[in-house]
Amino acid sequence: MRGLCRAWTSGWFIAWMVVFALLTGIFGFRANELDKCYLKAADRFVAGENIYAPTSDGIGYWTYPPGMILTVAPLAWVPEWVARVLWGALLAAAAVVCVRCIVRVVMQGVAAAQERRRRVIAMIVAAALAHQVILSPLTYFSHDLIIACALGVALWATVSSRDAMAGGALGVGAAFKVTPALFAVALLLERRWRALVVMVCAGMLVTAAPDILRGQWRLPLVREFAQIALRASDITSAGGGYWHSWNPLAQNLSASIARLTTPTPSGDRDINQRDWSLVHLTPQQRSVATGTAQAAVLGAVMVVVLLGVKRNEEGSAPLARLNEFGALACGMVLLSPHSSNYHFAIEYFAILSCVIVAWRTRDPFMVVCVAALAILGLPSGRDLVGNYAVDAMLIYGKLTAGALVALAGCVRAGVLLRAARVPP
């Protein structure tokens, strides 16, 4: 009884209640992803229908991996207002758990009071720099907070030498959104076989679970999603049924390159009245440029992983692991076939690593990276600067640029960590 009382009065439980109340009260009953696709897909799933089938306008409700439907399927059995409350509670829990895991990792092994204060300030500064990408999934009431939670749990489990738990969290994350599968490459390079095996098994089990629960052993949902993924289909009208590469909301690397090298398509919106491209490339030239850029990003991510291997083994795992997860998070959003603004919340891992390392080392390159992230993170909501200015920044890949800067910072931080210039 005493333990239960302590749990109910703990700071983290109070934090969950506050986040739950604010998140649900402010965003929960507005038009968002919950009513646009989550609840509709849940109803289809419970009714035994194909959640990937297009609607009358040709746009499907659901283009996420089949495993993600498990998070929303129970909402089909309750009234809509209850579903909104329950979903808000889940997202709030995911956010708080993620924050708690990050705090525990950042503070691990830090005994000096002054350094602990610095780490707290660093986390607050990083949150300020990343406030737009953090607020975005809150506004959309989207499941990206669950993905962030999976990465947070995996980070804490990795630092705590709980490889099975880390693999399980990453496997579930990959089953929910695919892009965390990039961590499998890192686990392979690090020869963390237990984590890799658990990740693959957990990912496969959760991916197949919706079909198995409905007794469909031929896995039709899995096969349907594979076809959807190859078409890069969109669940909203923003992409006209598909995420067109010129759509300003698409901030993945390939889409930003396409906008900068393709003539602006005609249209009724103000942004369609001029050509925003910097250069016009042929499809073949654009393919080469995109492939080269993606290879460079993947190479940078793997460099960070490899730089962190020795440092992790020598006992300075917390900062090295945070930096590694930050680089992988940047790779997730940059290399994805589609990344919109609410997908970039996980960039916080990279920004926090950059802030901590820049503060500890005063390295000029790290300072420049943090300064660039501060400029890119300046408040730029549509109610502040207007729709045209926001669209212009998105066309030129503001979020893409931020992720590239954060990734560059992670590479430099990896070098500094490997050279033992950043104490644990």
C-alpha positions in Angstrom: 0.0 0.0 0.0 2.8 2.3 0.9 4.5 1.5 -2.5 1.3 2.3 -4.3 1.0 5.6 -2.6 4.5 6.5 -3.6 3.8 5.6 -7.2 0.7 7.8 -7.3 2.6 10.7 -5.8 5.8 10.3 -7.8 7.0 13.1 -9.9 6.8 11.1 -13.1 3.2 10.1 -12.5 2.3 13.7 -11.8 4.1 14.6 -15.0 2.0 12.1 -16.9 -1.2 13.5 -15.5 -0.2 17.1 -16.5 0.9 16.0 -20.0 -2.3 13.9 -20.4 -4.5 16.8 -19.3 -2.8 19.4 -21.5 -2.4 17.1 -24.5 -6.0 15.8 -24.5 -7.5 19.1 -23.5 -5.8 21.2 -26.1 -5.4 18.8 -29.1 -7.5 15.7 -28.3 -10.8 17.0 -29.5 -9.6 18.9 -32.6 -9.5 17.5 -36.1 -6.3 15.4 -36.2 -4.9 12.1 -37.2 -7.1 10.2 -34.8 -10.3 10.9 -36.7 -8.7 11.3 -40.1 -7.3 7.7 -40.2 -6.8 6.0 -36.9 -10.4 5.5 -35.8 -11.6 4.7 -39.3 -8.9 2.1 -39.8 -9.7 0.6 -36.4 -13.3 0.2 -37.4 -12.3 -1.5 -40.6 -9.9 -3.8 -38.8 -12.5 -4.9 -36.2 -15.1 -5.5 -39.0 -12.6 -7.8 -40.8 -12.2 -5.4 -43.7 -9.0 -4.4 -45.5 -7.6 -1.4 -43.7 -5.5 -0.5 -46.8 -8.5 -0.4 -49.2 -8.9 3.1 -50.7 -12.0 5.2 -50.0 -14.3 6.6 -52.6 -11.9 9.4 -53.4 -9.1 6.9 -54.0 -7.2 7.8 -50.8 -6.7 5.1 -48.2 -7.2 5.5 -44.4 -4.1 3.6 -43.4 -0.6 3.3 -44.9 1.3 2.5 -41.7 2.6 -1.0 -41.1 0.0 -3.5 -40.1 1.4 -3.9 -36.6 0.5 -0.3 -35.7 -3.2 -1.1 -36.0 -2.8 -3.0 -32.7 -2.4 0.4 -30.8 -5.7 1.7 -32.1 -7.9 -1.4 -32.7 -9.3 -1.4 -29.1 -10.6 2.1 -29.7 -13.2 0.7 -32.1 -15.2 -0.7 -29.1 -15.7 2.6 -27.2 -17.4 5.9 -27.9 -15.4 8.4 -29.8 -14.9 10.7 -26.8 -13.6 7.8 -24.8 -11.3 6.8 -27.6 -9.8 10.3 -27.7 -9.2 10.3 -24.0 -7.6 6.8 -24.1 -5.4 7.8 -27.0 -4.3 10.9 -25.3 -3.4 8.9 -22.2 -1.3 6.5 -24.3 0.5 9.3 -26.1 1.1 11.1 -22.8 2.5 7.9 -21.3 4.8 7.5 -24.3 6.1 11.0 -24.0 6.8 10.8 -20.3 8.4 7.4 -20.6 10.6 8.7 -23.4 11.7 11.8 -21.3 12.3 9.7 -18.3 14.6 7.3 -20.2 16.5 10.2 -21.7 17.0 11.8 -18.3 18.2 8.6 -16.8 20.7 8.1 -19.6 22.0 11.7 -19.6 22.4 11.7 -15.8 23.9 8.2 -15.5 27.3 8.4 -13.9 27.2 12.1 -13.3 27.8 12.8 -9.6 29.1 16.4 -9.5 26.3 18.8 -8.7 27.6 21.4 -11.2 27.7 18.9 -14.1 24.2 17.6 -13.2 22.9 21.2 -13.4 24.6 21.6 -16.8 23.0 18.4 -18.1 19.5 19.7 -17.0 20.1 23.0 -18.7 21.3 21.2 -21.8 18.1 19.1 -22.0 16.0 22.3 -21.7 18.1 24.1 -24.3 17.8 21.1 -26.7 14.0 21.1 -26.1 13.9 24.8 -27.0 15.8 24.2 -30.2 13.6 21.3 -31.1 10.3 22.8 -29.9 8.7 22.9 -33.3 9.3 19.3 -34.1 8.3 18.3 -30.6 5.0 20.2 -30.7 4.1 18.8 -34.2 3.2 15.3 -33.1 1.4 16.7 -30.1 -0.7 18.9 -32.5 -1.4 16.1 -34.8 -2.1 13.7 -32.0 0.0 11.3 -33.9 1.7 8.0 -33.0 5.2 9.4 -33.6 5.3 9.8 -29.8 5.1 6.0 -29.5 8.1 5.7 -31.9 10.0 8.2 -29.8 9.2 6.2 -26.7 10.5 3.0 -28.4 13.8 4.7 -29.1 14.0 6.1 -25.6 13.4 2.7 -24.0 15.9 1.1 -26.4 18.5 3.8 -25.5 18.1 3.3 -21.8 18.1 -0.5 -22.1 21.3 -0.3 -24.2 23.1 1.8 -21.7 21.9 -0.5 -18.9 23.2 -3.6 -20.8 19.7 -4.9 -21.3 20.1 -6.0 -24.9 17.0 -8.1 -25.1 14.9 -5.2 -23.9 16.6 -2.9 -26.4 16.0 -5.3 -29.3 12.4 -5.8 -28.3 11.8 -2.0 -28.2 13.4 -1.5 -31.5 11.6 -4.4 -33.1 8.2 -3.0 -31.9 9.2 0.4 -33.3 10.1 -1.1 -36.6 6.8 -3.0 -36.7 5.0 0.3 -36.1 6.9 2.5 -38.6 9.6 0.5 -40.5 12.3 3.2 -40.3 13.7 2.0 -36.9 14.8 -1.0 -38.9 17.9 1.1 -39.6 19.0 0.2 -36.1 19.4 -3.4 -37.3 22.4 -2.4 -39.3 23.9 -0.7 -36.3 23.3 -3.8 -34.2 25.0 -5.9 -36.9 28.0 -3.6 -37.0 28.3 -3.7 -33.2 27.9 -7.5 -33.1 25.1 -7.3 -30.6 23.6 -10.5 -31.6 21.0 -10.9 -28.8 19.6 -7.5 -29.5 19.5 -8.1 -33.2 17.8 -11.5 -32.9 15.2 -10.2 -30.5 14.6 -7.1 -32.7 14.0 -9.2 -35.8 11.7 -11.7 -33.9 9.7 -9.0 -32.2 9.3 -7.0 -35.4 8.1 -10.0 -37.3 5.7 -11.1 -34.6 4.1 -7.7 -34.2 3.9 -7.2 -37.9 2.1 -10.5 -38.4 -0.1 -10.3 -35.3 -3.0 -8.4 -36.9 -3.4 -11.1 -39.6 -2.9 -13.9 -37.1 -5.5 -12.5 -34.7 -8.0 -12.5 -37.5 -7.0 -16.1 -38.6 -5.6 -14.9 -41.9 -2.5 -17.1 -42.1 -1.6 -15.9 -45.6 -0.8 -12.5 -44.1 -2.9 -10.4 -46.5 -2.3 -7.1 -44.6 1.5 -7.7 -44.7 1.4 -8.2 -48.4 -0.9 -5.2 -49.0 1.4 -3.0 -46.9 4.4 -4.1 -49.0 2.7 -2.9 -52.1 1.6 0.4 -50.5 5.1 1.1 -49.3 6.5 0.6 -52.8 4.0 3.2 -54.0 4.7 5.6 -51.1 1.0 6.2 -50.8 -0.5 8.9 -48.7 -3.5 8.8 -46.4 -4.5 12.4 -46.7 -5.5 14.7 -49.6 -2.2 16.7 -49.2 -0.5 14.5 -51.7 -3.5 13.7 -53.8 -3.4 10.1 -52.8 0.3 9.8 -53.0 3.2 11.8 -51.5 4.3 13.8 -54.5 7.9 14.7 -54.2 7.2 18.4 -54.6 4.8 18.5 -51.6 6.4 21.0 -49.2 5.2 18.8 -46.3 7.6 16.1 -47.5 10.9 16.9 -45.7 12.8 13.7 -46.3 16.1 14.1 -48.2 14.9 12.8 -51.6 11.8 15.1 -51.6 13.8 18.2 -50.7 16.3 17.5 -53.5 13.4 17.0 -55.9 11.9 20.3 -55.1 15.2 22.1 -55.6 15.9 20.5 -58.9 12.4 20.3 -60.4 10.4 23.1 -62.0 7.6 24.2 -59.6 4.3 22.6 -60.8 1.4 25.0 -61.7 -1.4 25.5 -59.3 -3.8 27.9 -57.6 -1.8 28.5 -54.4 0.5 31.5 -54.1 3.6 29.3 -53.9 2.8 27.8 -57.3 3.1 31.2 -59.0 7.0 31.1 -59.2 9.7 28.6 -59.8 11.4 27.7 -56.5 14.0 25.3 -57.9 17.7 26.2 -57.8 18.6 24.1 -60.8 16.8 21.9 -63.3 18.0 18.4 -63.5 17.0 15.5 -65.8 15.4 12.5 -64.1 18.7 10.6 -64.5 20.8 13.4 -63.0 18.3 13.8 -60.1 18.5 10.1 -59.5 22.3 10.2 -59.3 22.2 13.3 -57.0 19.6 11.8 -54.7 21.4 8.4 -54.5 24.7 10.1 -53.8 23.2 12.2 -51.0 21.4 9.3 -49.4 24.6 7.2 -49.5 26.5 10.1 -47.8 23.8 10.3 -45.1 23.9 6.5 -44.5 27.7 6.6 -44.5 27.7 9.4 -41.9 25.3 7.4 -39.7 27.4 4.3 -39.9 30.5 6.4 -39.1 28.9 7.5 -35.9 28.0 4.0 -35.0 31.6 2.7 -35.6 33.1 5.6 -33.8 31.0 4.8 -30.8 31.9 1.1 -30.6 35.3 1.6 -28.8 34.0 4.4 -26.6 31.0 2.3 -25.5 33.3 -0.6 -24.6 35.5 1.7 -22.5 32.7 2.6 -20.1 31.6 6.0 -21.4 28.5 4.5 -22.9 25.8 7.1 -22.0 26.9 10.0 -24.2 28.3 7.8 -26.9 25.0 5.9 -27.1 22.9 9.1 -27.0 25.0 10.4 -29.9 24.6 7.1 -31.8 20.8 7.1 -31.4 20.7 10.8 -32.4 22.6 10.0 -35.7 20.3 7.0 -36.4 17.2 9.1 -35.7 18.4 11.7 -38.3 19.0 8.8 -40.7 15.5 7.6 -40.1 13.8 10.8 -41.1 16.2 11.7 -43.9 16.3 8.3 -45.7 12.6 7.6 -45.3 10.4 7.6 -48.5 8.4 10.2 -46.7 9.0 12.3 -43.6 6.6 15.1 -42.6 7.1 17.6 -39.9 5.6 15.5 -37.1 8.1 12.7 -37.9 11.1 14.8 -36.9 10.4 14.8 -33.1 13.0 12.1 -32.7 15.7 14.6 -33.9 15.7 15.7 -30.3 18.2 12.8 -29.5 20.7 14.3 -31.9 20.2 17.9 -30.9 20.6 17.0 -27.2 23.9 15.2 -28.0 25.1 18.2 -29.9 24.3 20.7 -27.1 26.0 18.6 -24.4 29.2 18.0 -26.4 29.4 21.6 -27.6 29.0 22.8 -24.0 31.7 20.4 -22.7 34.3 20.9 -25.4 33.6 24.4 -26.8 34.6 22.8 -30.1 34.2 25.5 -32.9 32.4 23.0 -35.3 30.0 21.9 -32.6 29.3 25.5 -31.6 28.5 26.4 -35.2 26.2 23.4 -35.4 24.3 24.4 -32.3 24.1 28.0 -33.6 22.7 26.7 -36.9 20.1 24.6 -35.1 19.1 27.6 -33.0 18.5 29.6 -36.1 16.6 26.8 -37.8 14.6 26.3 -34.6 13.4 29.9 -34.3 9.6 30.2 -33.8 8.1 30.1 -37.3 4.4 29.1 -36.8 1.9 30.1 -39.5 0.2 32.4 -37.0 3.6 34.3 -36.5 5.1 34.6 -40.0 2.2 33.6 -42.3 1.4 30.7 -44.5 3.6 31.9 -47.4 6.7 32.2 -45.4 6.2 28.8 -43.8 5.6 27.2 -47.1 8.7 28.9 -48.5 10.9 27.5 -45.7 9.4 24.0 -46.2 10.0 24.2 -49.9 13.7 24.8 -49.3 13.8 22.0 -46.8 14.0 23.7 -43.5 13.5 20.5 -41.5 15.7 18.5 -43.9 18.5 21.1 -43.3 18.1 20.8 -39.5 18.4 17.1 -39.6 21.5 17.3 -41.8 23.1 19.8 -39.4 22.3 17.7 -36.4 23.7 14.6 -38.2 26.9 16.5 -39.0 27.1 17.5 -35.3 26.7 13.9 -34.3 29.6 12.9 -36.5 31.9 15.5 -35.0 30.7 14.6 -31.5 31.5 11.0 -32.3 35.1 12.0 -33.2 35.4 14.0 -29.9 34.0 11.2 -27.9 36.3 8.7 -29.5 39.3 11.0 -28.8 38.3 11.1 -25.1 37.8 14.9 -25.2 34.4 14.6 -23.6 34.5 13.0 -20.2 31.7 10.6 -19.2 
